Structures are given as structure tokens and as C-alpha cells.
């Protein structure tokens, strides 16, 4: 019997409205004897799901302080995967099975599963502050999967799991460095909105940042000319600005953002009503029917990749710009300079 490691997607409830539609990932291991085990992380303290609590927790977590949600803990148990009342795989209220995704499959995955459990345990011993969208249960899952050499579930068949791309520390020395690399400041604007400025990392550090539905987000890297970042953008809001170079930026359904810097790879979810303003040389993946980009800055060159023989919209809005279509059977509608 082949062994499997699965991601089980459980839709999150009792959370701030900015996380509506988000999913929690539980990892499940099925061995060659038919035994099933799960592990799942979460906050040690339940907290109110209002937005102010969430934003406060984000600031506290980024700056290394305890949050209203406590710290990251976890649980692991053996369970009966064939039990129809089992809440790990089936919604106990509706009786409908949760969506699952096979992450690894083979004759013996015990070493990978043990690495996952060790990672969950290591993170739980550090007292890492919990935040719903910044460093959360999905961050633990993503970190554990990478440690085990398993690709994280990030494609069109995967659900939105905020925090999945954030790499968490697993040792005390990493935790000290992790806390020292991040600051978050929020400023009240005259129109009643809030601008959030995140300054993160020193040169040479890889950063992974999750941005949810909020207005006026500015990401600034201390020395962004030498950075290798991963940014995960969800939902529209207004004025999301990414200042980074040589980074990977992922944009999901209904998101809107502006990217400043060179050498970035910008990945758009297919046909997902995404707008991106791009200022600086970049590669853009996922130009498709309802996605559009505007290219700013004189002399900027963009290489665009589409899929399924359909294209989106690219606006070339400055002089001396160039657009290269990177694959066959793909076209875009362009605006004149």
C-alpha cells in the first residue's frame, strides 16, 4: 500500500472579515498499514475575531511581543480515517468531507512525517507569537513541509491559506534573528484609512510576507537591491506597494498592487481579476482574460507568460518600453504609448 501525506483544507470561521474565504491546513499521514495520523497548529488563546484585534496582533507578532492569541501551539494524534464522524477529514456539522490535496506519495514516508512532527514541536517550544494572517498555523505547516522536502500546495487547485509562505524559525538563534528583522508601523490618514509600513530584514535575508485585505500597504526592504523576497497578496484594498528586487510576488483573486524594483517575478492567479502596476524590469506569469497590468517607468521591459491560448491586458504607458510574449499561443491587448 502506498503511503501519503495530505493537506486537508478546513474553511476558517470566527475570524475577522478580512480573512473570509481563508482555509486552515491540517497535515495528515496515511502509512502502509492503513493507519492515519494528523498534526495541526493554532493559537494557545482564543481571541475576539474583530479586525482591531487582528491588526494589533500583527504588529505585536512582527515585533516579537505576545499577542491576544498567545503563541503557536500544536496537536498530533492518530485517528480513524474511515470513521464518518471523524472531524479531521469531515465537517462535523454538514457531514461533507473537507477538500484534500496529496502532497507526497511513496512506499515509505515515515522520515518525512517525522521531520514534519519535529518541526511542529520545535516551533511550539519557541513561544512564537500567533497572528491570524502573519505567523499562524499555516506558517507552521509550510515551514514543516519545506523542512521535509515537500513542495507547499501553491497552485490553482489549492485553497487560500494565509501565512503558508512565511518561513518560521525552528531554533532559538533563528527566533532571535526572526524577531530582529521585522518592524511594522501603522499611521492614521486624514480620510480615516490606515497606512501600514512594513520594514523587514537586512541585506541578504530571504523574507516571506503575507498581505491580506487592507488598504494602504507599503512593503519596504531595508536594502531591497539585494533581497530575495516572497510576497503573497490577497484581495483588493487600495495602494498596496511592494518595494523589492529579485523577489517572487504572488497575487490572488481580486488583488491589486504596485511593484517597484528590478528582477522581480510576478505570478498572477489565472483569470482572477487582478490588477498590477509594474515599475521596473520583471517577468509576469499568468496574464489571462480578466488580469491586467500597466507598465510604468521609461525604458521598462516586461516578459509576459499566459496560458490556454488566452491573454489579458498590458498597458505600456511610458516611452521606450518593451513587451516580450514568453510562450506560444498567447496574446495580449496593449494600450498605445
Buried (B, 14 or more C-beta within 10 A) or exposed (E): EEBBBBBBBBBBEEBBEBBEBBBBBBBBBBBBEEEBBBBBBBBEEEBEBEBEBBBBBBBBBBBBEBBBBBBBBBEBEEBEBEEEEBEBBBEEEEEEEBBBBEBBEEEEBEEBBEBBBBBBBBBBEBBBBBBBBBBBBBBBBBBBBBBBEBEBBBEEEBBBBBBBBBBBBBEEEBBEBBBEBBBBEBEEEEEEBEBBBBBBBEEEBEBBBBBBBBBBBBBBBBEBEEBBBBBBBBBBBEBBBBBBBBBBBBBBBBBBBBBBBBBBBBBBBBBBBBBBBBBBBBBBBBBBBBBBBBBBBEEBBBBBBBBEEBBBBBBBBBEEBEBEBBEEEBEBEBEEE
